[in-house]
Amino acid sequence: MNASGPENSRQQPGGQDRAHLVVDAQGVVVEWSPAAQRLLGHPAARVVGRPVAELLAPAPGGADAGEPGDVRLLHRDGHPVGCRVRVRAETAGAADGSRWAVYLTASRTEPDRAIDRALLDVLFTRSPVGLFVLDPELKLLRFNAAAEGMRGASIQEALGRRTAEAWPDFGGEVAERVMSQVLESGEPVIGFEKRGRPPGDLDHEHIYSTSVFRLHDDEGRVLGIADAAIDITERRRAQDRLALVAEAGARIGTTLDVLRTAQELAEVMVPRLADSVAVDVLESVLGGEEIFPGPAAPGVELLRAASRSRRTAGPAGAYAVGQVSSYPPAAPANQALADHLPRLVRSVAEDSTWMRADPLRGHRMLETGTHSLMLVPLVARDSVLGLVTCHRWRGVGPFEEEDLVLAVDLGGRAAVALDNARRYVRERNSVLALQRGLLPVRLPAPTAVVAAHHLVHSGAGGDWADVIPLPGARAALVVGSAPGRGLHTVATMGRLRAAVHTLATLDLAPDEVLARLDEVVRHLSRDGPDADVPAEPGAVAGVAGATCLYLVYNPVSRQCTMATAGGPGPAVVRPDGTVDLPDVPVGPPLGCSGPLFGKVDVELPEGSLLVLHTPGLLQMRPEDAGRAELVRLLTRPDGTRDPGELCVALAEALLPEDAGDDAAVLVARTRVLDSAHVAAWELPADPAAVATARLLATRQLAVWALDEEVFSTELIVSELVTNSIKYAGSPITLRLIRDRTLTCEVSDGSSTAPHLRHARTTDEGGRGLALVGQLAQRWGTRATDRGKTIWAEQPIAAAAPVPEAVGVPW
């Protein structure tokens, strides 16, 4: 059974059912709503079909049809329930005439009414929550004392006006849109924020959290709007300050760069704390120099490291980034730099002494309308690094103490980051100075090759390249890389480079040089500072993992002997433009276990290019792809053939701008010593051959016009040939090489190396090598595949004519 009339007539505003029942013309209940069951406790099955009079309590009560009245109805458990009753006739759908819809609302008791009055009194007199009541036209009907204090306007001035009219600077239009939405939908809006400047405090922006509800009576008629607001300005500012501090912790000091750190501080502060910010630092901070504790000197010069302004037009500050300036003696900035204490200047006076003494900054502040300043010294470990100046312009309230506290916190974080950056710069400069001191300023220029190198330093890495002149007009080409970066890596690189030079003087084969160098690395790793650090599998701790490519080129035979430890082999660009990658046995990195080092001999045509590089050159590509790209670059028809230009071109093409590892490239063009520079003779193992050797040498020196070197050369040839005849035997070869020095070589089939003896006064022999050592600039011995070679070098007089150039175009 359903009552007649529209369905929504039995709904409370907000969608809740109204307690109602339907009675026919005989007074029998024909419909009982669930809300009525909740109000009186009777289920529908027990009430429907029974007289409505049975629901009345014994006490008299009632109301005329159509007029509201108070009645007492019986609850299911027997106690009376006071109800407010409204009766409405319903004729639609009634077969026997009419029916009556009875609407019930629980009556308020006197205690309840007293509570309501007390609650209203509290809300409108003592509640800290601002309460506004508006009619359906959104005109103010009343508001409480808290609301009056929030807005700063009296009740008499605001009543009867719309909010946008009463408080035009307080976001009235936004509030009215929300209220109109609530009036239309009936759905409350909870906790939306309003921002603005109330009439009572136009200098500061306030934030209010507002909730809006629709008001209606028991009949569902809309009475207006209730607006409850609470001032959350301080809470929101505290939240914003905490958020800013958290953001500063994540954004300031992300790099060890002084200028970047200063810019990060300025970006964090503007616009959330200040309208513009200038960050100045001591020039010594940029240079990584030591900063001593104590006050800054009066008038100290500061370099503008960063500046930022919320205005995009025009410069961000009086000085551009990179400019140097100082403050006048009376300026608050000098005081802050002296005592390391922040300064809050709530009001900037246009005629102040320090403003007049600093016309450039003063004019800029007047131009932007700056009215308040904060000066925060950047102090770390009791040493002042710089100063942060925060500006606030017209239209925004002056800085307060809590702003200064926040600025000091941000400045402290930035000071620590700046000090870390300064110390990093200092350490990096020290390491780079050491690195520059351990690397060659320029490569030697032996006759055998024309070489150039290019080093790419991404940090303090351990890559190097070398050209080492060897006896017999030969040259050793070396590239190597020590693992890691930093001071220890640079020191390791210097040790390895010195060891290679030392081993090169022993005139060993490339594979033997690497074997001896491997022993040096293992010794350094066992005794070095990283000896206790766990090593990778197959390696010892410390400097293990270094790579080295070592090759020796002989311009007489055009033979190039090469060996490598861990690193890639060289590339050979022949004169016809073809590129070869010699199959060099790649040994393990130095200090790591693995197979023995091997070597390979390659004969090079005249004018070939040898391209050596460390693994860092191909750091952005897999090994095979990197080598293929290197070959492609070397075979380009428009590619340069100049060693210096080729080094730079390869580095620019193969390395990214922000290379993560160091790299070294060495390019050498080979040259050949022809018969005009070399003379060789086979000698029998006969003592009479000593005179023949002297004669042959004297004739060759006459051809070369080296008259001044004849006497010493005769003695050297006699001693060396005599030594070979006496201790070695056939075959014996005498060779003279005319290069920038005069080299005398005697080769024999014995592997026994001679050694220098100190002969006594009564000894008849043992003075030959000592005599050679006195006459020669240097001498030595090297092992060959067929025996050994003893050599001695002599300087050539500057006036001596030079034979025709070697047979390779420059």
Buried (B, 14 or more C-beta within 10 A) or exposed (E): EEBBBEEEBBEBBEEEEBBBBBBBEEEBBBBBBEBBBEBBBBEBEBBBEBEBEEBBBEEEBEBEEEEBBEBBBBBEEEEBBBBBBBBBEBEEEBEEEEBBBBBBBBBEEEEEEEEEEEEEEEBBEEBEBBBBBBBBEBBBBEBBBBBBBBBBBEBEEBEEBBBBEBBEEBBBEBBBEBBBEBBEEBEBBEEEEBEBBBBEBEEEBBBBBBBBBBBBEEEBEBBBBBBBBBBBBEEBBEEBBEEBBEBBEEBBBEEBBBBBBBBBBBBBBBEBBBBBBBBBBBEBBBEBBEBEEEBBEEEBEBBBBBBBBBEEEEEBBBBEBEEEBBBBEBBBBBBBBBEBEBBBBBEBEEEBEBBEBBEEBBEBBEEBBBBBBBBBBBBBEEBBBBBBBBBBBEEBBBBBEEBBEBBBBBBBBBBBBBBBBBBBBBBBBBBBEBBEEBBBEEBEEBBBBBBBBBBBBBBBBBBBBBBBBBBBBBBBBBBBBBBBBBBBBBBBBBBBBEBBEEBBEEBBBBBBBBBBBBEBBBBBBEEBEBEEEEBEEEBBBBBBBBBBBBBBBBBBBBBBBBBBBBBBBBBBBBBEEEBBBBEBBBBBBBBBEBEEBBBBBBEBEBBBBBBBBBBBBBBBBEEEEBBEBBBEBBEEEEBBEBBBBBBBBBBEEBBEEEBEBBBBBBBBBBBBBBEBBBBBBEBEBEEEBBEBBBEBBBEBBEEBEBEBBBEBBBBBBBBBBBBBBEEBBBBBBBBBBBBBBBBBBBBBBBEEEBEEEEEEEEEEEEBBBEBBEEBBEEBBBBBEEEBBBBBBBBEBEEEBEEBEEBBBEE
